[in-house]
Amino acid sequence: MEVNQADYYQIRTTVGGTESYKLRDKLSDYDLHYSVKVIRGPEGRKVDLSVVVKGEMLEEMMALIENICLDPIITIVPVTDFKDQKEIREWRKVTLMDGASVSSLAELYDGVYLDHGSRVVGNAILNEEVKIGQNTFVGTGVIIRSNTVIGDNCHIGTGAIIGDNVEIGNNVKIEENVTIRSDVKIGNDVSIGTAANLESNVTIRDKIRIGPLARIFNVGRKRAKLESADDRKVISTVIEGGTFIGSGAIVGGTVGKNVMVGSNAIVHTANIESEVTVGSGAVVPYGSKVESGLTVIGSPARPIEDYQQEKKLFEFLAEKYEDELE
């Protein structure tokens, strides 16, 4: 419906960082038609925000902008021929709770939610419908893709990439340049070392430490040449609580509670039961099972007792046939 001059006004202001998201949040509460344009300059990322209001709301909106923004520059223009687009537009607001802050270089897409005390710094990017809990830190260069949920008191280090539909619990520390792909679930009190890589369809339970450069994968292959769907299948890797994965280790399959996998070990889509120790550099072959409480070493990995018995046998034979050996 067309309206007469001065029935509506356009208010334009340029704001940056946390201010722009707080202002959008308030305008959404009023169910107003607004648009945003990102402006990049020497001082970082700013938003040129334009909102159309009825004449009787002009003073109220001016007070709202001045209350949220620091020394805003505001332009007011009467609007004619304006049509309310409420019925055809679809947008989701960005919500910043008290104490949450966003860098002027960061980008938050529609539907992002930051709880009390959380911080997004540098040029981090949070895609649609990302939810961040309380007192969580998101570092510079971080990319968090759509529909990911991160809990309270977490730390996401510089350059980390987190995929779609990821669930991360509370008190999780993700170091620099970690890659977490889609559909991953991470519990509470987890630590993931620098440049580690978690592939899709991986579940990490509570109180787990994953070392730097470790890789948690989910694909098993029966043989090199693929002849049918059964030859290659996606394994949903699950690592139970209390487990330690050493630096550079490659792990896939099921890993029980309180397991220790040494640095540079390989667990190739195997079943590792609880309380197992896999020695550094050991290789657990595809489809193998390691029973609870064992310590395995070598390639292929075998119980350390087997190697000790072999060592005793070699020593006995060397002593018995010493003359012949010489």
C-alpha positions in Angstrom: 0.0 0.0 0.0 1.4 3.4 -1.0 1.7 6.0 1.7 2.0 9.8 1.8 5.2 11.7 2.3 6.5 11.8 5.9 4.4 8.8 6.9 7.7 6.9 6.9 11.4 7.9 7.4 14.6 6.2 6.4 17.3 6.3 9.1 20.8 5.5 8.0 23.8 5.1 10.3 27.3 3.4 10.0 28.4 1.3 12.9 31.0 -1.3 13.5 31.8 -4.4 15.6 29.6 -5.3 18.5 27.4 -2.2 18.0 26.1 -3.3 14.6 24.9 -6.7 15.9 23.3 -5.3 19.0 21.4 -2.8 16.9 20.2 -5.4 14.5 19.0 -7.5 17.4 16.9 -4.6 18.7 15.5 -3.8 15.3 14.4 -7.4 14.9 12.5 -7.1 18.2 10.5 -4.2 16.7 9.9 -6.3 13.5 11.2 -3.5 11.3 12.3 -3.6 7.7 16.0 -2.9 7.6 19.0 -3.6 5.3 22.7 -3.8 5.9 25.7 -3.2 3.7 29.2 -4.3 4.7 31.9 -1.6 4.3 35.6 -2.5 4.6 38.2 0.1 5.2 41.4 0.9 7.1 39.6 0.8 10.4 38.1 -2.6 9.8 34.7 -3.9 8.9 31.7 -1.6 9.4 28.0 -1.9 8.6 26.0 0.7 6.8 22.6 0.1 8.4 19.3 1.5 6.9 15.9 1.1 8.6 12.5 2.4 7.6 10.2 3.5 10.5 6.8 5.2 10.8 6.8 8.9 11.6 5.5 8.4 15.1 8.4 6.0 15.9 11.2 8.3 14.6 12.2 9.8 18.0 12.1 6.4 19.7 14.4 4.9 17.0 16.8 7.8 17.2 17.0 7.3 21.0 17.6 3.6 20.5 20.5 4.1 18.1 22.1 6.8 20.2 21.8 4.5 23.3 23.5 1.6 21.6 26.1 3.3 19.3 29.0 5.5 20.3 28.7 8.9 18.6 26.7 7.7 15.6 26.4 9.8 12.5 22.7 9.6 11.5 21.0 10.6 8.3 17.2 10.9 8.1 15.3 11.0 4.8 11.5 11.1 4.3 10.3 8.1 2.4 7.5 8.0 -0.2 6.2 5.0 -2.1 7.3 2.6 0.6 5.7 -0.9 0.8 6.1 -3.0 3.8 7.8 -6.2 2.8 7.1 -8.1 5.9 5.2 -10.8 4.1 7.9 -11.7 1.6 11.1 -11.1 3.6 12.8 -13.7 5.7 15.6 -12.9 8.1 17.0 -14.2 11.4 18.5 -11.9 13.9 22.0 -12.0 15.4 21.8 -12.2 19.2 24.6 -10.9 21.5 23.8 -11.3 25.2 25.3 -9.0 27.9 29.1 -9.0 27.9 29.5 -10.6 24.5 31.7 -8.8 22.1 32.6 -9.0 18.4 35.6 -7.6 16.5 35.0 -5.0 13.8 36.8 -7.4 11.4 34.6 -10.4 12.2 31.6 -11.5 10.2 28.5 -13.0 11.8 25.8 -14.4 9.6 22.0 -14.6 10.3 20.9 -16.6 13.3 24.2 -16.5 15.2 23.8 -16.5 19.0 26.6 -15.4 21.4 25.9 -16.0 25.1 27.1 -13.9 28.0 30.8 -13.1 28.1 31.8 -14.8 24.8 34.3 -13.0 22.5 34.9 -13.2 18.7 38.2 -11.5 17.8 40.0 -10.7 14.6 38.5 -11.7 11.2 36.6 -14.8 12.4 33.6 -15.9 10.4 30.5 -17.5 12.0 28.0 -18.9 9.4 24.3 -19.2 9.8 22.7 -20.5 13.0 26.0 -20.9 14.9 25.4 -21.0 18.7 28.1 -20.1 21.2 27.8 -20.6 24.9 29.0 -18.5 27.8 32.6 -17.2 28.2 33.9 -18.9 25.0 36.7 -17.4 23.0 36.8 -17.5 19.2 40.2 -16.6 17.8 41.2 -14.7 14.6 40.9 -16.5 11.3 38.5 -19.1 12.7 35.7 -20.3 10.4 32.7 -22.0 12.0 30.2 -23.3 9.5 26.4 -23.5 9.8 24.3 -25.1 12.5 27.3 -25.8 14.8 26.8 -25.5 18.6 29.7 -24.8 21.0 29.3 -24.9 24.8 30.6 -22.8 27.7 34.2 -21.9 28.6 35.7 -23.1 25.3 38.7 -21.8 23.5 38.9 -21.9 19.7 42.4 -21.1 18.6 43.7 -19.1 15.6 42.9 -20.5 12.2 40.7 -23.4 13.4 38.1 -24.6 10.9 34.9 -26.2 12.3 32.4 -27.8 9.9 28.6 -28.0 9.6 26.4 -29.6 12.3 29.2 -30.0 14.9 28.4 -30.3 18.6 31.1 -29.2 21.1 30.5 -29.5 24.8 31.9 -27.4 27.7 35.5 -26.6 28.7 36.9 -27.7 25.3 40.2 -26.3 24.1 40.9 -26.4 20.4 44.4 -25.3 19.5 45.6 -23.4 16.4 44.9 -24.7 12.9 42.8 -27.6 13.9 40.3 -28.9 11.3 37.0 -30.5 12.4 34.8 -31.6 9.6 31.0 -32.0 9.5 28.8 -34.1 11.8 31.3 -34.4 14.6 30.3 -34.7 18.3 32.8 -33.6 21.0 32.1 -34.0 24.8 33.2 -32.0 27.8 36.7 -31.3 29.0 38.4 -32.2 25.7 41.7 -30.9 24.5 42.7 -31.0 20.8 46.3 -30.2 19.9 47.7 -27.9 17.1 46.9 -28.9 13.5 45.0 -32.0 14.5 42.4 -33.3 12.0 39.0 -34.8 12.9 37.1 -36.2 9.9 33.3 -36.4 9.5 31.1 -38.8 11.6 33.5 -38.9 14.6 32.3 -39.0 18.2 34.8 -37.9 20.9 33.5 -38.5 24.5 34.5 -36.6 27.7 38.0 -36.0 29.1 40.0 -36.9 26.0 43.4 -35.4 25.0 44.2 -35.5 21.3 47.8 -34.5 20.6 49.2 -32.2 17.9 49.0 -33.4 14.2 46.9 -36.4 15.2 44.3 -37.6 12.7 41.0 -39.2 13.7 39.4 -40.8 10.6 36.3 -42.8 9.8 36.9 -44.7 6.5 37.8 -48.3 6.3 38.8 -50.2 3.1 38.9 -54.0 2.8 41.2 -54.0 -0.3 42.8 -51.7 -2.7 40.5 -52.5 -5.7 36.9 -51.6 -4.9 34.4 -54.1 -6.4 31.2 -53.5 -4.4 29.7 -51.2 -1.8 30.9 -53.5 0.9 34.5 -53.0 -0.1 34.5 -49.5 1.2 32.3 -48.3 4.1 32.1 -45.3 6.3 32.9 -46.2 9.9 31.5 -43.9 12.6 34.6 -43.7 14.8 33.9 -43.5 18.5 36.6 -42.7 21.2 35.4 -43.2 24.7 36.2 -41.1 27.8 39.6 -40.7 29.5 41.6 -41.7 26.4 44.9 -40.1 25.3 45.9 -39.9 21.6 49.5 -39.0 21.1 51.0 -36.5 18.6 51.0 -37.7 15.0 48.8 -40.7 15.7 46.2 -41.9 13.2 43.2 -43.5 14.7 40.0 -45.0 13.3 37.4 -47.5 14.6 36.2 -47.9 18.2 38.5 -47.0 21.1 37.4 -47.8 24.7 37.8 -45.9 27.9 41.2 -44.9 29.4 43.2 -46.0 26.4 46.6 -44.6 25.6 47.7 -44.4 22.0 51.3 -43.5 21.6 52.7 -40.9 19.3 52.8 -41.8 15.6 50.9 -45.0 16.2 48.3 -46.2 13.6 45.0 -47.8 14.6 43.5 -48.8 11.3 39.7 -49.2 11.8 40.2 -51.6 14.7 38.4 -52.4 18.0 40.5 -51.2 21.0 38.9 -52.2 24.3 39.3 -50.3 27.6 42.6 -49.8 29.5 44.8 -50.7 26.5 48.2 -49.1 25.7 49.3 -48.9 22.1 53.0 -48.2 22.0 54.5 -45.3 20.0 54.8 -46.2 16.3 52.8 -49.4 16.7 50.5 -50.4 13.8 47.2 -52.1 14.7 46.0 -53.7 11.4 42.5 -53.2 9.8 39.8 -55.1 11.6 42.0 -56.2 14.6 40.8 -56.4 18.1 42.9 -55.6 21.2 41.5 -57.0 24.4 41.2 -54.9 27.6 44.3 -54.2 29.7 46.9 -55.3 27.1 50.0 -53.3 26.0 50.7 -53.8 22.3 53.8 -52.7 20.4 55.4 -53.3 17.0 54.1 -53.7 13.5 51.8 -55.5 13.3 51.0 -54.7 17.0 51.2 -57.6 19.3 51.1 -57.9 23.1 54.5 -56.9 24.6 54.6 -60.3 26.4 54.9 -62.0 23.0 57.9 -59.9 22.1 59.5 -60.6 25.5 59.1 -64.4 25.0 60.7 -64.1 21.6 63.6 -62.1 23.0 64.2 -64.8 25.6 64.1 -67.5 23.0 66.6 -65.6 20.8 68.9 -65.1 23.8 68.7 -68.9 24.6 69.4 -69.9 21.0 72.3 -67.4 20.7 73.9 -68.8 23.9 73.3 -72.5 22.9 74.7 -72.1 19.4 77.3 -69.5 20.1 80.1 -71.6 18.6 78.2 -72.2 15.4 77.2 -68.5 15.1 80.9 -67.5 15.4 
